[in-house]
Amino acid sequence: MISAGLLVGLLALAFGIHAGDIGYFVDDSLFAQLYHFGGAGALVEAMTTARVLTAIPYLLRFELLGLGAFGQQLANMLVHSASAGLFLVLLTTLLPRHNHFCLLVTALFVVYPVVATHLWGAFIGASASMPILLLSMAAMVFALKNGQARGRITWLLLGLSLTLALAAHLMYELYFGLELARPLLILKLSRRHFSRLRAQMRWTLRQSLPFMGVWILFLAWRLRLGPLVLGDYKVSEWAKPSGGDLVSKLLRGYVELLPNAWRFRLEELVTRNEEWTPWLVGVAAGGLVVTAGLLVLLRSTSHAPDGTRLAALPGEENDRLRITSEYALICGFGLLVTGLGFMVLLPTTYGFDRYFSIQSRVLYGATLGASLATAAGISACAHLVTKRPWIVVLSVVAVMIGLASARHYLNQLEAVRATEIQRAVLWQLVWRAPALRTDTYLIVSIDPDRIGEWKVLNTHFEIVGDLALVYEQDRTGDVFGSEFLSPDAIERLGATGLAHVDRAKTDPVSFDRLLVIRYEQGCLKVLSPRMPLPDPAEGPLRRIAVYSNPDNIVPEPEGKVYPARAAVLGKEPTHGWCYYYEKASWAAQREEWDEVVRLYDGARALGLEPVDPVEWLPLVLAHDMRGSYAEAGEVASGITEAAPNIRETVARHLERLSNESDRGGNARLAVELNVQAALVRP
């Protein structure tokens, strides 16, 4: 009879990979983004949803092949259907006389993800689970009809399934260096010297303990340092590549939050998601009970009363496939230890509609299992197709290590580049806003053309965690919140407060605490109702700018030291145009007009020029408020010549300021600009 380890692993695979992969990964990853957005939008979503780690392989896999949204979804469906076929073929091959049992396990394999996905969200199962359900049923009928599972067709299906599974996992399972771990496991675990189940279980457990220990430590690290939502405090999601940054964050930001983190998670599990708690606990307990029952059943059917192991399938084939049990058993342990815990804890932390935050963490356990199962398949096939399987195994190991090393090296280069860009932008914010009120709520607008440049990407945890350290916010009071500007986020702006993308934060935000930051053309800009916006900025940005309150920026407290700022931001970059613009904007907010002129004169002396002509505006205001109307008009004319499309916008802005001021220079300058605008109208 089949080894208990194999079916424990396969069942864990069913509960972990199929439910996690289909339930979360398919509709919550690039497949979903490609399906919903397609075309050029896929590139942006690829960069935002999965960073460069998975963007390049998926774009190569789909975009360059010219597949549309339907083709991409179809490819996804076929890959996962192949995994279902692999499960069934292996099961019916190893248990040719137990078709009813195969049918029962297959039903669990197919039905569980449908139930689980609909439990967490209806739309998840709609586009992925149903097609895979149908194809899996078709594969099951074929496999059961050929109960002995012999012949070339069966082995062809097995090989195809393994090939597709290998191709799929080479594309997207990158977490925790699994590409490097998997080939080492192939080498480590490809031994066939087990005669008794007891020896097999003891050896497998001993081999898996180091991996389980490392994995548990990694899980604890993620729960401790991951994106936690503790009241109003957000913690950075991804530690920077530099070791110094990581040490600084460990000491300054994260360690202090550990006790509150676990308390908060327990409170969330019991209170905030009270209606879901029985379901979540039931799912976890049910998986453990079913797995334990199956293990007992297989133990009773695979051993004689004296403990001697029975051989259910005579011949060399059974011996060759026995190696699969070692991999599957480790896969099962890994999924049961980590996968179910993630499924229970993460939805209570992020809310059930935060699919982007949930999917990557739920997949940690599933990815581990998938990696080990793929290694098992490679080794099993190698023993089946050649008399020298080590040649095949070592070749695969070499290829996978080479691919993994090259990809991780490229990823590291991209991470370093993105980190430097993010630091440059944060330095601009520090220059513009020396200090912020502790209850400031940031709304960040990022140009889609530059979104790939800033590592904050699709989540706001990174930038907010960095800001909390940069500004050394008081952890006993209210601290930063954040949003990234999107049309649906703007639609949720109501009369009583701000409804958040972050559902875990339920307290409304006062509108006078909002600060809107725009990082699009040129330097970073702090928006306000008085700041001109180009006409193309109609819509969400223009609507939200009226709520931005620059008064949330305050002077740096005298004698205040920011020890974490240097660690997070690194060495202050060379002072370019953006330095002078940000400093001048801060001086203009304080109405220090002489300082504004001095800063711009310094930039001109260095030959610096802006990318965005509107960045001359603080100098126009400074000259005008000092009574230097000729100089103000000269600079304003330069703005309108460089960017005629914002001429009327600037004129309206200056005219509005003149109505708020006792001085008349703004009005005269505005009239002049309006006359110029009228002359160029078609």
C-alpha positions as CSV (number, residue, x, y, z in Angstrom):
1,M,0.0,0.0,0.0
2,I,1.1,3.5,-0.7
3,S,3.3,5.3,1.9
4,A,1.4,7.4,4.4
5,G,3.7,10.3,3.7
6,L,2.7,10.5,0.1
7,L,-1.0,11.0,0.7
8,V,-0.4,13.2,3.7
9,G,1.6,15.4,1.4
10,L,-0.9,15.2,-1.4
11,L,-3.7,16.1,0.8
12,A,-1.8,19.0,2.2
13,L,-1.1,19.9,-1.4
14,A,-4.8,19.9,-2.0
15,F,-5.6,22.0,1.0
16,G,-2.7,24.3,0.7
17,I,-1.6,24.8,-2.9
18,H,-4.9,24.3,-4.6
19,A,-6.9,26.4,-2.2
20,G,-4.2,28.9,-1.7
21,D,-3.0,29.0,-5.3
22,I,-6.4,29.1,-6.9
23,G,-8.2,31.0,-4.1
24,Y,-5.7,33.7,-3.7
25,F,-2.9,33.7,-6.3
26,V,-5.0,33.4,-9.5
27,D,-7.4,36.2,-8.8
28,D,-5.1,38.3,-6.6
29,S,-2.0,38.4,-8.7
30,L,-0.7,39.1,-12.1
31,F,-3.2,36.7,-13.6
32,A,-6.0,38.8,-12.3
33,Q,-4.3,42.0,-13.2
34,L,-3.7,40.8,-16.7
35,Y,-7.2,39.5,-16.9
36,H,-8.9,42.7,-15.6
37,F,-6.6,45.3,-17.2
38,G,-4.7,43.7,-20.0
39,G,-2.4,45.4,-22.5
40,A,-0.4,48.4,-21.2
41,G,-2.2,48.2,-17.9
42,A,-0.6,44.8,-17.3
43,L,2.8,46.4,-17.3
44,V,1.9,48.9,-14.6
45,E,0.1,46.3,-12.5
46,A,2.9,43.9,-12.9
47,M,5.3,46.4,-11.5
48,T,3.0,47.4,-8.7
49,T,1.5,44.0,-7.7
50,A,4.5,41.7,-7.7
51,R,7.5,44.1,-8.2
52,V,10.1,43.1,-10.6
53,L,10.3,39.7,-8.9
54,T,7.5,38.3,-11.1
55,A,6.9,41.1,-13.5
56,I,9.6,40.2,-16.0
57,P,8.8,36.4,-16.2
58,Y,5.1,37.0,-16.6
59,L,5.5,39.7,-19.2
60,L,7.8,37.3,-21.1
61,R,5.3,34.6,-20.7
62,F,2.2,36.5,-21.8
63,E,2.8,39.9,-23.1
64,L,5.5,39.0,-25.6
65,L,3.4,36.0,-26.8
66,G,0.7,38.4,-27.7
67,L,-2.0,36.7,-25.6
68,G,-5.0,38.7,-24.7
69,A,-6.8,38.7,-21.4
70,F,-8.8,35.6,-22.3
71,G,-5.7,33.8,-23.4
72,Q,-3.9,34.6,-20.2
73,Q,-6.7,33.4,-18.1
74,L,-6.9,30.2,-20.2
75,A,-3.2,29.6,-19.8
76,N,-3.6,30.0,-16.0
77,M,-6.6,27.6,-16.0
78,L,-4.6,25.0,-18.0
79,V,-1.6,25.1,-15.7
80,H,-3.6,24.5,-12.6
81,S,-5.8,21.9,-14.3
82,A,-2.6,20.1,-15.1
83,S,-1.7,20.1,-11.4
84,A,-5.1,18.5,-10.7
85,G,-4.4,16.0,-13.4
86,L,-1.0,15.2,-11.8
87,F,-2.7,14.6,-8.5
88,L,-5.2,12.2,-10.0
89,V,-2.8,10.3,-12.2
90,L,-0.4,9.7,-9.2
91,L,-3.3,8.6,-7.0
92,T,-4.8,6.2,-9.4
93,T,-1.4,4.9,-10.5
94,L,-0.5,4.0,-6.9
95,L,-3.9,2.9,-5.8
96,P,-5.3,1.0,-8.9
97,R,-7.8,-1.1,-6.8
98,H,-9.2,1.8,-4.7
99,N,-11.0,3.9,-7.2
100,H,-13.7,4.9,-4.7
101,F,-11.1,6.1,-2.3
102,C,-9.4,8.1,-5.2
103,L,-12.8,9.6,-6.0
104,L,-13.3,10.7,-2.3
105,V,-9.8,12.3,-2.1
106,T,-10.3,13.9,-5.5
107,A,-13.6,15.4,-4.4
108,L,-11.8,17.0,-1.4
109,F,-9.2,18.2,-3.8
110,V,-11.7,19.8,-6.1
111,V,-14.5,21.0,-3.8
112,Y,-12.3,22.4,-1.0
113,P,-10.9,25.3,-3.0
114,V,-14.4,26.2,-4.3
115,V,-15.7,26.3,-0.7
116,A,-12.7,28.1,0.6
117,T,-12.6,30.7,-2.1
118,H,-16.3,31.5,-1.8
119,L,-15.8,31.7,2.0
120,W,-13.2,34.5,1.6
121,G,-14.7,36.2,-1.4
122,A,-17.2,35.3,-4.1
123,F,-15.4,36.8,-7.0
124,I,-12.3,34.8,-6.3
125,G,-13.9,31.5,-7.1
126,A,-15.9,32.8,-10.0
127,S,-13.2,33.1,-12.6
128,A,-10.8,30.4,-11.4
129,S,-12.4,27.6,-9.4
130,M,-15.2,26.7,-11.7
131,P,-13.2,26.2,-14.9
132,I,-10.6,24.2,-12.9
133,L,-13.4,22.2,-11.3
134,L,-14.8,21.2,-14.7
135,L,-11.4,20.3,-16.1
136,S,-10.4,18.4,-13.0
137,M,-13.6,16.4,-13.2
138,A,-12.8,15.5,-16.8
139,A,-9.3,14.4,-15.8
140,M,-10.7,12.4,-12.9
141,V,-13.1,10.5,-15.2
142,F,-10.3,9.7,-17.6
143,A,-8.0,8.5,-14.7
144,L,-10.7,6.4,-13.1
145,K,-11.8,4.9,-16.4
146,N,-8.2,3.7,-16.8
147,G,-8.0,2.4,-13.2
148,Q,-4.7,0.6,-13.7
149,A,-3.3,3.9,-15.0
150,R,-0.9,2.0,-17.3
151,G,0.3,2.8,-20.8
152,R,1.8,5.7,-22.6
153,I,-1.2,8.0,-22.3
154,T,-1.0,8.0,-18.5
155,W,2.7,8.6,-18.4
156,L,2.3,11.3,-21.1
157,L,-0.2,13.0,-18.8
158,L,2.1,12.7,-15.9
159,G,5.0,14.1,-17.8
160,L,2.9,17.0,-19.2
161,S,1.6,17.8,-15.7
162,L,5.1,17.8,-14.3
163,T,6.4,19.9,-17.1
164,L,3.7,22.5,-16.8
165,A,4.0,22.6,-13.0
166,L,7.8,23.1,-13.3
167,A,7.3,25.8,-15.9
168,A,4.7,27.5,-13.7
169,H,6.8,27.5,-10.6
170,L,9.9,28.6,-12.4
171,M,7.9,31.7,-13.3
172,Y,6.5,32.8,-10.0
173,E,7.6,31.0,-6.8
174,L,10.4,33.2,-5.6
175,Y,9.8,33.7,-1.9
176,F,12.5,32.9,0.6
177,G,15.0,31.6,-2.0
178,L,13.0,28.5,-2.8
179,E,14.7,28.2,-6.2
180,L,17.9,27.6,-4.4
181,A,16.4,25.4,-1.7
182,R,14.6,23.1,-4.1
183,P,17.5,21.8,-6.1
184,L,19.4,21.2,-2.9
185,L,16.4,19.2,-1.6
186,I,16.5,17.2,-4.8
187,L,20.0,16.2,-4.1
188,K,19.5,15.7,-0.4
189,L,16.3,13.7,-0.5
190,S,16.8,11.5,-3.6
191,R,17.6,8.4,-1.6
192,R,15.8,5.1,-1.8
193,H,16.9,3.1,1.2
194,F,13.7,2.8,3.2
195,S,12.3,-0.6,4.0
196,R,10.0,0.2,6.9
197,L,7.6,3.0,7.4
198,R,9.1,3.8,10.9
199,A,12.5,4.3,9.5
200,Q,11.2,6.3,6.6
201,M,9.2,8.6,8.9
202,R,12.1,9.0,11.3
203,W,14.5,9.9,8.5
204,T,12.1,12.2,6.8
205,L,11.3,14.0,10.0
206,R,15.0,14.4,10.7
207,Q,15.7,15.8,7.3
208,S,12.7,18.1,7.4
209,L,13.3,19.6,10.8
210,P,16.0,22.1,9.7
211,F,13.7,23.3,7.0
212,M,10.8,23.5,9.3
213,G,12.8,25.3,11.9
214,V,14.0,27.9,9.4
215,W,10.5,28.2,8.1
216,I,9.1,28.8,11.5
217,L,11.7,31.4,12.2
218,F,10.9,33.0,9.0
219,L,7.2,32.9,9.8
220,A,7.9,34.5,13.2
221,W,10.0,37.2,11.5
222,R,7.2,38.0,9.1
223,L,4.6,38.2,11.8
224,R,6.9,40.4,13.9
225,L,8.3,42.6,11.2
226,G,5.6,42.4,8.5
227,P,3.0,45.0,7.7
228,L,1.3,45.2,11.0
229,V,-1.7,47.5,11.7
230,L,-1.5,48.6,15.3
231,G,-4.1,51.2,15.8
232,D,-2.8,54.0,13.6
233,Y,0.7,52.7,13.2
234,K,1.9,51.1,10.0
235,V,5.1,49.3,9.8
236,S,7.3,49.0,6.7
237,E,6.6,45.9,4.7
238,W,10.0,45.2,3.0
239,A,13.3,45.8,4.7
240,K,15.8,47.6,2.6
241,P,18.7,45.7,1.0
242,S,21.3,47.4,3.1
243,G,22.0,45.7,6.4
244,G,22.4,49.0,8.2
245,D,18.9,50.0,7.4
246,L,17.5,46.7,8.6
247,V,19.4,46.9,11.9
248,S,18.2,50.5,12.4
249,K,14.6,49.5,11.8
250,L,14.9,46.5,14.1
251,L,16.2,48.7,16.9
252,R,14.1,51.8,16.3
253,G,10.8,50.7,14.8
254,Y,9.9,47.1,15.0
255,V,11.1,45.7,18.2
256,E,9.1,48.1,20.2
257,L,5.9,46.9,18.6
258,L,6.2,43.2,19.2
259,P,4.1,43.0,22.4
260,N,1.3,45.1,20.9
261,A,1.4,43.2,17.7
262,W,0.3,39.9,19.2
263,R,-2.2,41.6,21.5
264,F,-3.7,43.4,18.5
265,R,-3.9,40.2,16.4
266,L,-5.7,38.3,19.2
267,E,-8.2,41.2,19.7
268,E,-8.8,41.3,15.9
269,L,-9.4,37.6,15.8
270,V,-11.9,37.6,18.5
271,T,-13.6,41.0,18.1
272,R,-13.3,42.6,14.7
273,N,-14.0,39.4,12.8
274,E,-16.3,37.8,15.3
275,E,-18.7,36.5,12.7
276,W,-15.8,34.8,10.7
277,T,-13.9,33.3,13.6
278,P,-16.0,30.0,13.8
279,W,-15.5,29.5,10.0
280,L,-11.8,30.2,10.2
281,V,-11.2,27.9,13.1
282,G,-13.4,25.3,11.6
283,V,-11.5,25.3,8.3
284,A,-8.2,24.9,10.1
285,A,-9.5,22.2,12.5
286,G,-11.2,20.4,9.7
287,G,-8.0,20.2,7.6
288,L,-6.1,18.8,10.6
289,V,-8.8,16.2,11.4
290,V,-9.1,15.0,7.9
291,T,-5.4,14.7,7.5
292,A,-5.0,12.8,10.8
293,G,-7.8,10.5,9.9
294,L,-6.3,9.7,6.5
295,L,-3.0,9.0,8.1
296,V,-4.5,6.5,10.5
297,L,-6.4,4.9,7.7
298,L,-3.4,4.5,5.6
299,R,-1.3,3.2,8.5
300,S,-3.9,0.5,9.1
301,T,-4.0,-0.6,5.5
302,S,-0.3,-0.4,4.7
303,H,1.0,-2.5,7.6
304,A,0.4,-6.0,8.9
305,P,-0.6,-6.4,12.6
306,D,3.1,-7.0,13.5
307,G,4.1,-3.7,12.0
308,T,5.6,-5.1,8.9
309,R,5.1,-3.0,5.8
310,L,2.9,-4.5,3.1
311,A,3.8,-4.1,-0.6
312,A,0.6,-3.2,-2.4
313,L,2.1,-2.9,-5.9
314,P,4.6,-5.6,-7.0
315,G,7.3,-4.7,-9.3
316,E,9.9,-2.1,-9.9
317,E,7.4,0.7,-10.6
318,N,6.3,1.0,-7.0
319,D,9.9,1.1,-5.8
320,R,10.8,3.9,-8.3
321,L,7.9,6.0,-7.2
322,R,8.5,5.5,-3.5
323,I,10.9,8.5,-3.4
324,T,7.9,10.8,-4.0
325,S,6.7,10.2,-0.4
326,E,9.7,11.9,1.2
327,Y,9.1,15.2,-0.7
328,A,5.3,15.0,-0.3
329,L,5.6,14.4,3.4
330,I,7.8,17.5,3.9
331,C,5.4,19.4,1.7
332,G,2.6,18.3,4.0
333,F,4.3,19.3,7.2
334,G,5.3,22.6,5.8
335,L,1.8,23.4,4.6
336,L,0.1,22.2,7.8
337,V,2.5,24.1,10.0
338,T,2.4,27.4,8.1
339,G,-0.3,27.4,5.5
340,L,-3.3,27.0,7.9
341,G,-1.9,29.5,10.3
342,F,-1.6,32.1,7.6
343,M,-5.1,31.4,6.4
344,V,-6.5,32.0,9.9
345,L,-4.4,35.0,10.9
346,L,-4.1,37.0,7.8
347,P,-7.7,37.6,6.9
348,T,-8.4,38.8,10.4
349,T,-5.5,41.3,10.1
350,Y,-6.1,42.8,6.7
351,G,-9.8,42.4,6.2
352,F,-11.4,40.1,3.6
353,D,-11.3,42.6,0.8
354,R,-7.6,43.3,1.0
355,Y,-6.7,40.6,-1.5
356,F,-3.4,42.2,-2.5
357,S,-2.1,42.1,1.0
358,I,-3.5,38.6,1.8
359,Q,-2.4,36.6,-1.3
360,S,1.4,36.9,-1.0
361,R,1.5,35.8,2.7
362,V,-1.0,33.0,2.3
363,L,1.2,31.7,-0.5
364,Y,4.3,31.4,1.6
365,G,3.3,28.0,2.9
366,A,1.7,27.0,-0.4
367,T,4.8,28.0,-2.3
368,L,7.0,25.9,-0.1
369,G,4.8,22.9,-0.7
370,A,4.7,23.5,-4.4
371,S,8.4,23.8,-4.6
372,L,9.0,20.5,-2.8
373,A,6.3,18.7,-4.8
374,T,8.0,19.9,-8.0
375,A,11.3,18.6,-6.8
376,A,9.6,15.3,-6.0
377,G,8.2,15.1,-9.5
378,I,11.5,15.8,-11.2
379,S,13.3,13.1,-9.2
380,A,10.5,10.6,-9.7
381,C,10.4,11.1,-13.4
382,A,14.2,10.9,-13.6
383,H,14.1,7.4,-12.0
384,L,11.4,6.4,-14.4
385,V,12.9,7.5,-17.7
386,T,16.6,6.7,-17.3
387,K,18.9,4.2,-15.8
388,R,21.1,7.2,-14.7
389,P,18.7,9.5,-13.0
390,W,21.4,11.5,-11.4
391,I,22.4,12.9,-14.8
392,V,18.9,14.3,-15.2
393,V,18.7,15.5,-11.6
394,L,22.1,17.2,-11.6
395,S,21.2,18.9,-15.0
396,V,18.0,20.2,-13.6
397,V,19.8,21.4,-10.4
398,A,22.4,23.2,-12.4
399,V,19.8,24.9,-14.6
400,M,17.6,26.0,-11.7
401,I,20.5,27.3,-9.6
402,G,21.7,29.3,-12.6
403,L,18.3,30.7,-13.3
404,A,17.6,31.5,-9.7
405,S,21.0,33.1,-9.1
406,A,20.7,35.3,-12.2
407,R,17.2,36.3,-11.4
408,H,18.0,37.1,-7.8
409,Y,21.0,39.1,-8.9
410,L,18.8,41.2,-11.3
411,N,16.2,41.6,-8.6
412,Q,18.8,42.9,-6.2
413,L,20.0,45.4,-8.7
414,E,16.5,46.6,-9.2
415,A,15.8,46.7,-5.5
416,V,18.9,48.9,-4.9
417,R,17.9,51.2,-7.7
418,A,14.4,51.5,-6.5
419,T,15.6,52.1,-2.9
420,E,17.8,55.0,-4.1
421,I,15.0,56.5,-6.0
422,Q,12.7,56.2,-3.0
423,R,15.3,57.8,-0.8
424,A,15.7,60.7,-3.2
425,V,12.0,61.3,-3.1
426,L,11.9,61.1,0.7
427,W,14.7,63.6,0.9
428,Q,12.6,66.0,-1.1
429,L,9.8,65.5,1.4
430,V,12.1,66.2,4.3
431,W,13.4,69.4,2.6
432,R,9.8,70.5,1.9
433,A,8.4,69.4,5.3
434,P,11.0,69.5,8.1
435,A,8.4,68.1,10.5
436,L,4.8,67.0,10.4
437,R,2.0,67.0,12.9
438,T,1.7,63.6,14.5
439,D,-1.9,63.0,13.3
440,T,-1.2,64.0,9.7
441,Y,-2.8,61.8,7.1
442,L,-0.9,61.6,3.8
443,I,-2.4,61.1,0.4
444,V,0.2,60.4,-2.3
445,S,-0.5,60.9,-6.0
446,I,2.1,59.2,-8.2
447,D,2.3,59.5,-12.0
448,P,1.6,56.1,-13.6
449,D,4.7,56.7,-15.8
450,R,6.9,56.9,-12.7
451,I,5.2,54.3,-10.6
452,G,7.8,51.7,-11.5
453,E,10.5,54.0,-10.2
454,W,9.1,54.2,-6.6
455,K,9.3,51.0,-4.6
456,V,6.2,51.9,-2.6
457,L,4.2,50.6,-5.6
458,N,0.9,49.0,-4.7
459,T,1.1,49.2,-0.9
460,H,1.3,52.2,1.4
461,F,3.0,50.3,4.2
462,E,6.6,50.9,3.0
463,I,6.4,54.7,2.7
464,V,4.5,55.1,5.9
465,G,6.8,52.9,7.9
466,D,9.8,55.0,6.6
467,L,8.0,58.2,7.3
468,A,7.3,57.2,10.9
469,L,11.0,56.6,11.4
470,V,12.2,59.6,9.4
471,Y,10.0,61.9,11.5
472,E,10.3,60.0,14.7
473,Q,6.7,60.1,15.5
474,D,5.4,59.7,19.1
475,R,4.3,56.1,19.3
476,T,2.0,56.9,22.3
477,G,-0.3,59.1,20.2
478,D,-1.8,59.2,16.7
479,V,0.7,58.7,13.9
480,F,0.7,58.5,10.2
481,G,-2.0,57.2,8.0
482,S,-1.8,57.1,4.3
483,E,-3.5,56.5,1.0
484,F,-2.3,56.2,-2.5
485,L,-4.6,58.2,-4.8
486,S,-6.9,56.2,-7.0
487,P,-10.3,57.0,-8.4
488,D,-12.1,54.5,-6.1
489,A,-10.3,55.9,-3.1
490,I,-11.5,59.4,-3.9
491,E,-15.1,58.2,-4.4
492,R,-15.0,57.0,-0.8
493,L,-14.4,60.5,0.5
494,G,-17.5,61.3,2.5
495,A,-18.7,64.2,4.5
496,T,-17.7,62.8,7.9
497,G,-14.2,61.5,7.2
498,L,-12.0,59.5,5.0
499,A,-12.9,55.9,4.2
500,H,-9.7,54.0,3.8
501,V,-8.2,51.5,1.5
502,D,-6.8,50.1,4.8
503,R,-9.9,48.6,6.3
504,A,-8.2,47.7,9.5
505,K,-8.2,51.4,10.4
506,T,-11.7,52.4,11.2
507,D,-11.4,55.8,12.8
508,P,-12.4,58.7,10.5
509,V,-9.8,61.2,9.5
510,S,-10.5,64.9,9.9
511,F,-10.2,66.7,6.6
512,D,-8.0,69.4,8.1
513,R,-5.4,66.7,8.9
514,L,-5.0,65.7,5.2
515,L,-1.8,66.5,3.3
516,V,-1.7,65.6,-0.4
517,I,1.7,65.0,-2.0
518,R,2.1,64.8,-5.7
519,Y,5.1,63.0,-7.3
520,E,4.6,63.3,-11.0
521,Q,6.4,65.7,-13.3
522,G,9.5,67.3,-11.8
523,C,10.0,67.5,-8.1
524,L,7.7,66.4,-5.3
525,K,5.0,68.9,-4.6
526,V,2.7,69.5,-1.6
527,L,-0.7,70.4,-2.9
528,S,-3.1,73.0,-1.5
529,P,-6.3,74.7,-2.6
530,R,-4.2,77.6,-3.7
531,M,-1.7,75.7,-5.8
532,P,-2.4,75.7,-9.6
533,L,-2.9,72.4,-11.2
534,P,-2.7,71.8,-15.0
535,D,-5.9,71.2,-16.8
536,P,-5.2,67.5,-17.4
537,A,-5.2,67.0,-13.6
538,E,-9.0,67.2,-13.6
539,G,-10.7,64.5,-11.7
540,P,-9.5,62.8,-8.5
541,L,-6.4,64.9,-8.0
542,R,-8.2,68.2,-8.4
543,R,-11.0,67.1,-6.2
544,I,-8.8,65.9,-3.4
545,A,-6.4,68.9,-3.6
546,V,-9.0,71.2,-2.0
547,Y,-8.7,69.2,1.2
548,S,-4.9,69.3,1.4
549,N,-3.8,71.4,4.4
550,P,-0.1,72.5,4.2
551,D,-0.4,73.8,7.8
552,N,0.1,70.2,8.8
553,I,3.8,70.9,8.0
554,V,5.4,72.5,11.0
555,P,9.0,73.8,11.7
556,E,11.5,71.4,13.0
557,P,11.6,71.5,16.8
558,E,14.6,73.3,18.1
559,G,17.3,70.8,19.2
560,K,15.3,67.8,17.8
561,V,17.5,64.9,16.7
562,Y,16.4,62.3,14.3
563,P,18.7,59.3,14.7
564,A,16.7,57.0,12.4
565,R,16.6,59.5,9.6
566,A,20.2,59.0,8.5
567,A,19.8,55.2,8.7
568,V,16.6,55.2,6.6
569,L,17.5,57.9,4.1
570,G,21.2,57.4,3.9
571,K,23.6,60.3,3.1
572,E,22.0,63.5,2.0
573,P,22.3,63.7,-1.8
574,T,23.9,66.4,-3.8
575,H,21.8,69.6,-3.8
576,G,20.1,69.8,-7.2
577,W,17.2,71.8,-8.4
578,C,14.7,69.9,-6.3
579,Y,16.6,70.9,-3.1
580,Y,16.3,74.6,-3.9
581,Y,12.6,74.2,-5.0
582,E,11.6,72.3,-1.9
583,K,13.4,74.7,0.4
584,A,11.9,77.7,-1.4
585,S,8.4,76.2,-1.2
586,W,8.8,75.8,2.5
587,A,10.0,79.4,2.9
588,A,7.1,80.6,0.8
589,Q,4.7,78.8,3.1
590,R,6.2,80.7,6.0
591,E,6.0,83.9,3.9
592,E,9.8,84.4,4.1
593,W,10.0,86.0,0.7
594,D,13.6,87.2,0.9
595,E,14.7,83.6,1.6
596,V,12.7,82.4,-1.4
597,V,14.6,84.8,-3.7
598,R,17.9,83.9,-2.1
599,L,17.3,80.2,-2.8
600,Y,16.3,80.7,-6.4
601,D,19.3,82.9,-7.0
602,G,21.5,80.2,-5.6
603,A,19.9,77.6,-8.0
604,R,20.4,80.0,-11.0
605,A,24.0,80.6,-10.1
606,L,24.6,76.8,-10.4
607,G,22.8,76.7,-13.7
608,L,20.0,74.5,-12.5
609,E,16.7,74.4,-14.3
610,P,13.3,72.7,-13.5
611,V,11.6,70.0,-15.4
612,D,8.2,71.4,-14.6
613,P,8.0,75.2,-15.3
614,V,5.4,75.6,-12.5
615,E,8.2,75.2,-10.0
616,W,9.2,78.8,-10.7
617,L,5.9,79.9,-9.1
618,P,7.3,80.5,-5.5
619,L,9.8,83.0,-7.1
620,V,6.9,84.8,-8.9
621,L,5.0,85.1,-5.6
622,A,8.1,86.2,-3.7
623,H,8.9,89.0,-6.2
624,D,5.3,90.1,-6.3
625,M,4.9,90.2,-2.5
626,R,8.2,92.2,-2.3
627,G,6.8,94.7,-4.8
628,S,9.3,93.6,-7.5
629,Y,6.5,93.5,-10.2
630,A,8.9,93.7,-13.2
631,E,10.9,90.7,-12.0
632,A,7.7,88.8,-11.2
633,G,6.3,89.4,-14.6
634,E,9.5,88.3,-16.2
635,V,9.6,85.0,-14.4
636,A,5.8,84.5,-15.0
637,S,6.3,85.1,-18.7
638,G,9.1,82.5,-18.7
639,I,6.6,80.0,-17.1
640,T,3.9,80.6,-19.8
641,E,6.4,80.5,-22.6
642,A,7.7,77.1,-21.4
643,A,4.3,75.7,-20.7
644,P,1.5,77.6,-22.6
645,N,-1.1,75.1,-21.5
646,I,-0.8,76.3,-17.8
647,R,-0.9,80.0,-18.6
648,E,-4.5,80.6,-17.7
649,T,-4.2,78.2,-14.7
650,V,-1.3,80.4,-13.3
651,A,-3.3,83.6,-14.1
652,R,-6.3,82.3,-12.2
653,H,-4.1,81.3,-9.3
654,L,-2.4,84.7,-9.0
655,E,-5.7,86.5,-9.3
656,R,-7.1,84.5,-6.5
657,L,-4.1,85.3,-4.4
658,S,-4.6,89.0,-5.1
659,N,-8.1,88.8,-3.7
660,E,-6.6,87.5,-0.5
661,S,-3.9,90.1,-0.2
662,D,-3.8,93.8,0.4
663,R,-1.2,94.2,-2.4
664,G,-2.2,94.8,-6.0
665,G,0.7,93.4,-7.8
666,N,-0.9,90.0,-8.2
667,A,-4.0,91.4,-9.8
668,R,-1.9,93.4,-12.4
669,L,0.2,90.4,-13.1
670,A,-2.9,88.2,-13.5
671,V,-4.5,90.6,-15.9
672,E,-1.3,90.7,-18.0
673,L,-1.3,86.9,-18.2
674,N,-4.9,86.7,-19.1
675,V,-4.3,89.1,-21.9
676,Q,-1.5,87.0,-23.2
677,A,-3.7,83.9,-22.9
678,A,-6.4,85.6,-24.9
679,L,-4.0,86.4,-27.7
680,V,-3.1,82.7,-28.2
681,R,-6.6,81.2,-28.0
682,P,-7.7,79.7,-31.3
